[in-house]
Amino acid sequence: KVRNLAEPAFPATVGTRAMAATEVVLLVGGTDDTHVLGLAKSALLQLMPTGLVCRARACGDDHGSYELETAEQSAIIVAFARAGASFPATVAKSSGAPVVLVPCAAPEDNIAAGAIGSVLAVGTALAPMARVSVNGVEEAVALVQRIVAFASAAGASSASASGSDATAAGRSIVQAVAQADLDLAMGTIDVVEAAQRRTRAYLPLIDAERQRMGAGCGAEAIPTDALPGAERYVGKVRDVYVLEKEKKCVLVATGRQSAFDRHLASIPFKGQVLNQISMWWFQQTSDIMPNHVVCSPNPNVVIGTKCEIFSVEFVVRGYITGSTDTSMWTHYKAGERHYCGHNLPEGLVKNQKLWVDALVTPTTKDKVHDAPISGEALVAEGRMTQAQWELCEAKAKELFVFGSQTARKAGLILVDTKYEFGTDENGNVVLCDEIHTPDSSRYWIASTYEARIAAGQEPENIDKEFLRLWFKGQCDPYKDETLPEAPAELVNELARRYVLLYELITGSKFKFDYSSLLSDTTGVETPDEKIIRDVKKAYGAGMI
């Protein structure tokens, strides 16, 4: 039954369910409507001074459900719903909770305001529903206070939520993701913590993909009938298929994780993350520097123009740090004050910001060993011309400054990165390979950087160092013939960190196939098969 505010408030006890006098759940469907979120936040601010325990929660979409937590099972629910939303009735029916419905419509949207009565707000014998006027936050707050005044404590019952996804696990993940988004919109957590919470909720999906991959790398070899005439080169992470006649390359990003010059593990979704982050950055920076990308027919795949790559990696730094033989801090700590053609000042300390926004410190790209090199030396060695060096140095700086500014907006510090440039068949210099990915870049958490540096601590990072340390603690990864298998929880955590950086950098949620990951996959096309199918279709369509 739908009641109006003018009618008597809920009785103290509804059926077998009693209502608490101190708990209120403010519930929204999706988290994509700023008007709805604004109304919920206004209600929260008005209710909190009353001494009530208020929790903002999200279903995930307008037609989903919400499973009450133990602490919420005797609460009053205030539902903020757009026209046509069914979640208030679904939640009322499944939970038995009393619901106060606030129909929501933007003031300028006369059509929605006129149709708001279509909100599916049917109450039940166990959970009647009271509907206030459109956008009636003040009325809802007053009604909650009236309910509280007459409520009495008693036991509570709970019911399982039903969802629109294939499984209960999928519904739980959707709800957790929506909750993180809502908490961010309500201002109770920042963008980094919201992404941390979302990606922790993804762990069942990540583990399912890890089990599906088994000993594979997430992207098996493409057969010759899909790419006739292609020559395959297997790298540390990417498989590269070169088609000389077509002047194209097909780059397939895999889940291979390497360190100590050997393979450590296969990481779920790593290939998709690396490829999609690169594609996002290539699109964002195409006005700064043209790139080799033709198209991306699959999340793991990019088709690019075949280029002659300079035998130089353009490492660009905004901070002095690192521990490898080629890192700036390693050389500085050893007393060197001339590095890659730059005179370094005295008094620098590890992890501090440099005196410039972008310092280009090239390294050679050789088969045996990479080494720092100056611009003057790499031109003298014939690795590129003076004009090419000057162009690449300027563009590397511009790309890094843009990347740093973009990362800051996402709560990250782009510490350092590397770029690769090459020439196409017409001699034009273009950006190649990847850009600002977790594998080619170092990222720190911006919000904790200053405090940790002041305390003499290392910056908070999102990287793979913890997996390297585990192997070093279990064996000698440089000398032992056979390495132990990486624990599932560490593999899953590294995959989560890759997805975390994807969501922070791009501002988009990573796309999972819930149905294939959380249900019987018999007869379902695998990601490996999709790669082959999509590449074959791209070749047949003349895209390669």
N, C-alpha and C positions, 0 to 999 in steps of 0.2 A: 504494500500500500504506500502511495506517495502522499506525504503530508505537507501542509504549508506551515510557515512559521506561526501564523495566527492560531493554529490548532494547539491543543495541549501538548506539552513535551512528552518524550518517551516515558513510559512507566518505569519505576525503579528497576524492575526485573522483567526481562522479556523472555518468555518461555522458560527454558532451563538455564538460560545464560544471565549472569549478573554483570553489571557495568561498573568499572572502577571509577573512582572520583578524581583520579589524578593523572591518568594517561590519555594522551591524544595523539593519534597518528594522522598527519597531513599527507594525503595520498594523491599522486598525479599518475597519469597514464604514461605517455611518452615524455621526453625531456627536450623536445625540439621547439616548443612554443614559449617564447619569452613572456607573453602576456599571462599565460597560465602560471608559469613559475613566479612571476611577479606577485600574483594574487596569493599564492601559497606562502611566499616569503612575508607578505604583509600580515597574513593571519598568524604566522609564527611569531612575528614581532609583537603582535597584540596579545597573544596567549601566554607568552613566556613570563611576563610580569605577574600573572595571576598565580604563579606557583605550580602550574600544571607541568608535568613532564611531557614535552612535545618532541615528536620525532617526524622528520620529513622523509617520506619513502616514495618509491616509484615502482610501477608495475613493469615498465619497459615499453608498453604500447597501449593505445586506447582500448584495446579489446583483449588485454591480458588479464592476469589475476595477480594476487599478492598473498603470499603465505606469511601469516603473522609470526613474528618471533615470539619466543616464550614470554619475554617481558611485555609483549604488546597484546597478549591474548585476552585481556579484559579491558582494552582501550576503546575509546570512541574514535571512529574514523570520520575525518572530514575529507571528502573526495572532491577534487577540482577537475571537472570534466568538460571537454568540448562537445558540441552538438554531435550526436550519433555515437558517443562513447558508451561502451557496454561494461567497462571494468567495475563501476560502482556496484551494479547489481550482481555481477559475478563474485566480487569480493564479499558482498553482504551474504550471498547464498552459501558460499563455500566456507566462510569463517564464522557466520552467525553473529557478526559484530553489528552494533548500531551504526548507521551511516548518516552523516549530514552531507547533503549534496550541494555543491556550489557550481551551478552552470556557468561556463566561462565563454565569453565572446568579446573580441576587441571592440571598443566603443565605436570605432569608425565602420565596423562590419555590420551593417544593418540587416543583411540577409541572415547571417549567422545568429544574430540576436533574436531575430524573429522566429527562427527555427529551433531555438534552444530547447523547446519543449520536447524535441525528438530524442533527447538524451534518454537512454534506456535506464530508467531509475525505478524499476519495479522492486518493491520491498518484499519480504517474506514474513511468514508468521514468526520465525525466529529472529529476524532482523529487519524491522521496519525502517523506512528511509524517509528523512525529512528534507525537502528541497526548499532552499531559500531563493531569493530573486537573482537574476543574472548579475554576476560579479559581486554578489552580496557578501563580502568578507565580514563586514561589521555584524550583519545579521547572523552569520554562521558562528562568529565568536560569542555573541549573546546567547544563541541557542545551546552551544556547548556548555556555557556557564549555567544555564537553566537545568540541563541534564545532570551536571555535576551536583547541583544543589539538592536533587532528589534521589541521586544514586545511592546504592548501598553495596558494600563489598560482598562478594560471594565467589564460588568457584567458577572457573572458566573452562570452556571446552574449545577444542581446536579441530580444524579440518584441513585436509591436504588441499593445496592449490591445484587447479588444473590450468594448463597453458596451451598456447597455440603451437608450440614446438613439438618435435617428434617424441621427446622424452622428458621425464621429470628433471633429469640432470640438465637438459637444455634450458628448461624453464628457470631453473635455479641460477644458471649462468646469466641469462637475459636479465633477470631481476637484479642480480648483483651489479651488472654493468650499468643498468639504469639508475641504481641507487648511487653509484659513484658519480654519475653525471649530475644527478639531482643535488648531491652534497656540494659539488663544485658550483652549480648554479646558485645555491643558497649561500655560498660564501663561507662554508664551514671547513673546506679543504682547498688546497691550491691545485693547479693543473697537473703537477708532477704526482702528487698523492692520489689524485683521481685516476691517473693512468696506472699507477702502481696497483690500486685496488681492482681496476678492470682486468689487468693482465693476470693477477693472482686468480681471479675467477676463471680465467681461460685454462688453467692447469689441467683439468680433466680432458679438454680437447687436445692439448699439447701431448699429454701422455698417450692418448688414443692414437695420435699420428706417429708417435715414437714406436709404439708396438706394431703399427701397420707397416712402417718402413723396414723394421727388422735390421738386417745387415746392409740394406740398400742406402743410397744417398739422397733419395727423394727425386732423382731425375736420372733415369737410365739412358743408355746410349740410343740415339735416334737411328733407326735403320736406314739403309741406303735407298730404299724405295721411297722414303719420305723426303730425303734430300739427295737426289742423284748427283753424283760427282763431287760431293762435299768431302773435304779432308778434315778429320777430327783431331783436335789438340786438347789434351786433358791437363787442366791447370789445377792449382790447389783447391779452388772453389768452383771455377767455371769450366764447362766444356765449350770449346770454340770450334764451330764448323765453318770452314772457309770455302767459299764458292768462287773460284777465280774467274770463271766465265761471266758470272752475274755481278762481279765486283761487290759482293756482299759477305757479311759474317753473321752467323747465328750464334749468339751467346746464351748459354743455358746455365743459370745459377743453380747450384746444388746445395745440399745440406752439409757438405764436407767441412769439418773443422780441423785445422792443422795448427801445429806448434812444434817447436824443436825440430823443424824440417821433416815432419812426418805426420801421418793422419792420426787423429785422436778419437774422433767420434763423428756420428752423423746427427745433426741438430734439426729437429722438426721445424719446418716453415722458414728456415734460414734463407733458402734460395729465393722464396717469394719475397721476404722482407728486403733482402739486398736489392733485388731487381726493381721492386716497386718504389723503394726509397730513391734509387737512382733515377727512375723515370720521373718521379715527382720533382726532383731537383733539376733534371734536364729541362723540364717544362718551365720551371721557375726562372732559369738562368739563360734561356735561349736568346734573350735580347742582349746579354752580356757577351756570350761566346757561342757560336754555332757548334753543334755536336754531331756525332756520327749516327744518331738514332734515326731509323726509318719508321719503325713501328714496334709494338709489343703485342704479339698475338696471344700471349699466355702470361700469367703472373710470374712465371719463372724465366721467361724468354724475352730477349730484345733482338731485333734484327737491325743491324747497323751497316753503314757503308764501310767497305774494306779500306783501311787506311795503313799507311806506313808509320808506325809508332816511333817517336823519338826514343832513343835509349837513355832517357832521363826521367826520373820521377820528380815532379815539382812539389816538394814538401813545403808547406806553408805553416808558420807557427804564430800563435798569438801569445803563448806562454812558454817559459823555459821549463822543460820537464823531460821525462823519459829515462829508460834504463838500458836500451840496446846499444850496440857498438856505434851506431850512426846517430844516436840522439844528441841533441844540442847540450843537454845537461851533463851527459857522460863526458863530453869533450871539455866543457867548461869546468867541471869538477876536477878534471885532470890538469888544469892550469892553462888550457888553450884559450887565447883571447882573439884569435882570428879564425873564423868558421864560415865556410862556404862563401868567402869573399867579403864577409862583414867583420868589422872591428867591434868586439864586445866590450862593454864597459865593466869596470870593477864593481863588486858589491852585489851582484845578482844572487838570488837565492832560489832554490828549487820551487817550482810551481808558481812563481810570481808572474804577473803580466809583463810583457815586454814593453819597451819604450815606443814601439810602433804597433799599429793595429794588425799588420800582416808582414811577416818577414819571410822571404822566399829563400829556402835553404835546400838546393837540389841535391839529389843523390844519383849516382850512376845506376843504370838498370842493366846489369850484366848477368851472365849465366852462373859465374862462380861466386862473386861477392859484391854486394852494393857498398858504395863508399861516398861520403860527402864530397861535393865538388863545387867550385865557383862557376859563375856564368862565364867568366873569361876563359877558364880552363875547358869547359865543355864545348865552347865555340872553337877553341884551339885544337881540340881533339877531333873536330869534324862531326860532332853529334848533332849539331844544328847550325844554321847560319846566325850571324849577329842580329839580323832583322827578326828572325824567328825567335831567338832568345828574348829580345826586348818585348816582342808581342806577347809571348807566353808568360813572361814575368809580370807584365802589367795586368794581363787577364787573370792570372792566378791570384794576384792581390785583390782584384775587384771581386772575383768569385768568393774569396775567403771573407772579405768584409761583409758582403751580402749574406753569406752563410752564417756568420757570427751574429748579425743583427736578427736574422730569422730565428736562429736557435734561442736567443735571449727571450724572444716572445713566447717560446715554448718552455721556458724555465731551465734552459740548458746553456752551457758554455761550450762553444766549439773551440777546443784547445789547439789542435793541429790537425792537418789532413794532408792528403797527397792527390795530385792530379796527373793525368797522363794526356799528352797532346800528340797529334799526328797530322799527316797531310793526306788529303783525298786524292783521287786520280787527276784532279785539276791543279794540285799544288796548294790548295787552300788549307790553312791550319784550322783544325777542329778539336774539340774536347772529346775524349774517348774513354772507354772502359766503364768507370763508375764515378760517382760524385757524392761526397759527404755521407757515405754509408758507415755503419758501425765497424766494418772491417777496414775501411780506409781512413777513419777519423777517430779522434779521441774526444769524448764528451764528459763534462762534469756537471753536477747539479749546481745551479746558480745560487739558490737560496741559502745554501750552507757553506759556500766557498769561503767567504770572508771570515766567518767564525772559526772554521776549521784551520785556516791558515794562521789566524791569530793564536790559536791553541797549539800550534806546532804539529797539526795533524795533516795527513794526506787528504786531498779533496775527495769528496764523495763522487764516485764514478759509476758508470754503467758499462762494464766491459767483461771480458772473458778471463781475466787474470785468475779468478778463483779456481777455474778448471785447470789451468796450467800449474797452479800451486798444488792441487790435489795429486796430479801425476808426479810432480817432483817429490812429494812426500811418500809416494808409494813405490817409486822405482827410479832408475837413472834413465830418463827418457832419451838421452843422447847416446847411450851405450847398450842398453838392454835390447835384445833381439825382439822380444815380445812384450807388448805393453798390456797392463790389466785393462779390463773393460770399465769404462766410465760408469759410475752409478747412475741409475735412472733419474734420481732426484736432481743430480747436478746437470744432466743433459736437459731435463725439463726446465730447470731454472735458467740456463743459458738461452734456451729458446724463448722463454718469457721475456728476457731482457732484450732480445732482438725485436720482439713484437712491441715491447714497451717503447723503444726508441722510434719504431715506425709510427706509433700513435702520437707520440710527443712531437716528432718532427713534422709530420704531414697534417696533424690535426684531424685525421680520419681514423675510424675504427678498422682494425684488421678484419678481413672477411674470412670467416670459417664456414665450412660446409657441415652444419650441425648434424644433418640427417645421416650423412655417410660416416661421420666420426663416432656418433653415439648410438648407432643402431646396426643391425645386421647389414654387412656390406657385400653379401653374396650377390654377384652379378653387377655390382656397382663399378663404374669406371674409376680407376685409380688415378691419382695425380700424374703418375708417370705416363699412363695411357693418354691422358688429356694433353700432355705436352706434345707427344708424338702426333696425335690427331690434329692439334692446332697448328703445329709447324707444317704438317703435310697440307693442310688447307691453305695456309699462307703461301706455300710454294705453288700450289695449284692455281691460286688467284693472282699469281705474278707479283706478289709482294716481296719475293726474294729473287 
